[in-house]
Amino acid sequence: MAGEGGAVNSIEVTVNGETHRVAVEARRLLVHFIRETLGMRGTHIGCDSGNCGACSVICDGQLIKSCMMLAVAADGCEIETVESLGDGPDDLDPIQAAFKEHHGLQCGYCTPGFLLNTKTLLAENPNPSEAEIRRALKGNLCRCTGYVNIVRSVQAAAEALR
Amino acid sequence: MLLAPTEYVRPGSLEEAIDELGARPGARVLAGGQSLINVLKHRAASVELLVDVSRLEELRFIDVDADGSARIGAATTYGELERSAELRGSHAIVSRVAAGTVDRQVRARGTIGGNACFADPASNYPPLLIALGAQMEIAGPDGTRSVAAEDFFLGLWRTVVGPGEVLTAIALPPLGGASVGYRSLQIAADSWALARAAVWIAPGDPIQAARVVLGCVAGRPVRASAAEERLIGGPRSAQAAADAGALAAEGLDPPSDVHASGGYRRAMAAVMAARALSDALGFAEEVASNGR
């Protein structure tokens, strides 16, 4: 099936527990599917070239960059976005609370990616060393904090979740 | 970013994938997409049909035999290479390089076969696979063939994989007591590598056989034959590593670009070769190497 934007494929994707059956253009990036088709704007586009990690989401349990994957390739997958964490200032997830408490953000643009990175890291390794935290965070860039407070936030989140 | 219109299909078997590729001259294999998606964003290549092989079970395996040989499915991710206890037992260097590849997001999606087929001169695997004596298994409409890694990479972004063909597996011969080393130079943690060297040295003293392979210095990996000749017949010594390394980049004319001049690349390729040889021979220098 070809339209102005090229071929369209029918996909079934579960995002934060809700299953969506939709037709998407083959050329559509997963990040645009999440932000524009589903209207979930918590996943940010930073560099659009796979370097900054602001668009990171969890796909079948693994952290990925949603600007480096086609939406059609997520057919059948379970996606978790930052909206799966706490729902506002009075309902923070322990990871969000730790970032707030330890100033793990300033402008906040990169934060959704860092939060989800932390979630997958702590699921694999509940007690990471500082070196392990820094290695895990390598694919997420922050231009405000200098990372020190982000590392402290991850350590605090790990302690809170243990 | 908006990609040019394209079509997408996810075949259920390797046979179907080969049929899809054969039916459309503008079809191209999509694996993890960690290079190809950026190529499509830049519209640097025109692809009419993406044939997604990333979930084909036929391409997703790591088999290690009792003799220490390993076969790796082309759609195996870096993360799977990093975590494979079997591969760490037979070819730890491949796991170690995978663990140091970019970041966890890329390691979750990027595949060893996709990396080989992308054939970027700055990539880790092309020189490493040549040094390890890998055989690249390719399937196409006329059946399967096996090509030595040394003959697989033709030049910048070009390999012997032809239209309608798919790289299916990479076979690594047993190390069998051979010594290996791998070194890369990156100025910052996330920058492009400026020089890489992968080495393999057969067991025995004096040295019977050696492969010294450089990356980032030409359109394809380069065998440093002068360095290999210097090693063969000589002792397994720190001096041998230094002397052979010094010869490794002789005669090369690497490209200059915004990251480094050609002369600097040539000089650093020799340093990486010396350090990789030193590691392999057990005289490791304690120098920063970005975790590689």
Interface residues (C-beta under 8 A of the other chain):
Chain A: A2 E4 G5 G6 A7 N9 E25 A26 R27 R28 L29 D48 S49 G50 N51 G53 S56 C59 Q62 L63 I64 K65 C67 M68 M69 L70 V72 A73 D75 N117 T120 A136 K138 G139 N140
Chain B: M1 L2 L3 A4 P5 T6 E7 Y8 R10 L30 G33 Q34 I37 N38 L40 K41 L50 D52 S54 G79 V102 D103 R104 Q105 V106 A108 R109 A189 D190
